[in-house]
């Protein structure tokens, strides 16, 4: 992991014989305590399976991560430990909620804790060879039961174990080489960090895909189980409904047998009463039909009479309209002939005036002017005549309309 300022202690459940197996699968790299009735560690901290409790440096409890849900069930994220002979890798951290919660609780804003990372001192091979130093190693006994892992000393940026450069050209060259090595170390560190981030992103993507696939399979399995349960329930319901229907049918048959006897007696009495009522109803119906036929015949005769009267009235109106139409056509023909005669008289008058003026020796211009004046006077006279006739016609029409309203 990326931090070295904490210690992990496993507390095994009392009467649980799997402590040795726990040490084997975790490679005996941590501190292990077997809980007993006397110690009562689980009971004291209200612990459950796979719970994670974090204490600060003063021994004060800060975080309690529980795998127990509100419904009393445990959520293990469908994780199984490695089989005998297999190594446990960081792939389990992607599947186990317990490990994921632990990594999140141990992380800070500046330093994120991830599985499989270590933080040794940053010392390049060139520095070690040049100064005759070897990179520090972690002893094999670290992490065994009862032993505390020594903290890894942090390496501050900008410091080095090399000797201070000497003055002069030789010292400047050494200082320059030191700066180049420092720059290379920083570039390597940045490259490693970039690769780590890329791997982390790829791991998260794969983790999401695996989660989605597991979720889909789980949903499909749940849907299949639900379908089977529904089919069983439907079959049971159908069987119960069938038995219920058979019982109801049997009871219905018994009721029908009892009711049939009562119905037969009632039917006989009803038929006798119905025959008497039918005779009385037939007599009333015959009388009613006779009266209805008489009323219908009287109405028919009255309708025929009214129809004949209306037909005669329509024919009289039609004849009157035809007569009016013929009268209007005769009047229009007379008016037309009269207008033509007047126009002919006006034309003759204009011709006589033209001949008269020409005989008097007047010029063509004066003749046209006199003739046009005469034509204007004739047109004005015809317009006044037409206007007088229209007024007389409208007056006559209004009188006729008033007479019709009075009628």
Secondary structure, DSSP 8 states (H G I E B T S, - for coil): ----S---EEEE-TT-TTHHHHHHHTTT-SEEEE--TTT-HHHHTT--TT-EEEE-TTS-EEEEE--B-TTS-B--TT-----TT----THHHHH-HHHHHHHHHH--SS----TT--------HHHHHHHT-------TTTTSTT----------TT--SS----SSHHHHHHHHHHHHHHHHHHHHHHHHHHHHHHHHHHHHHHHHHHHHHHHHHHHHHHHHHHHHHHHHHHHHHHHHHHHHHHHHHHHHHHHHHHHHHHHHHHHHHHHHHHHHHHHHHHHHHHHHHHHHHHHHHHHHHHHHHHHHHHHHHHHHHHHHHHHHHHHHHHHHHHHHHHHHHHHHHHHHHHHHHHHHHHHHT--HHHHHHHHHHHHHHHHHHHHHHHHHHHHHHHHHHHHHHHHHHH-
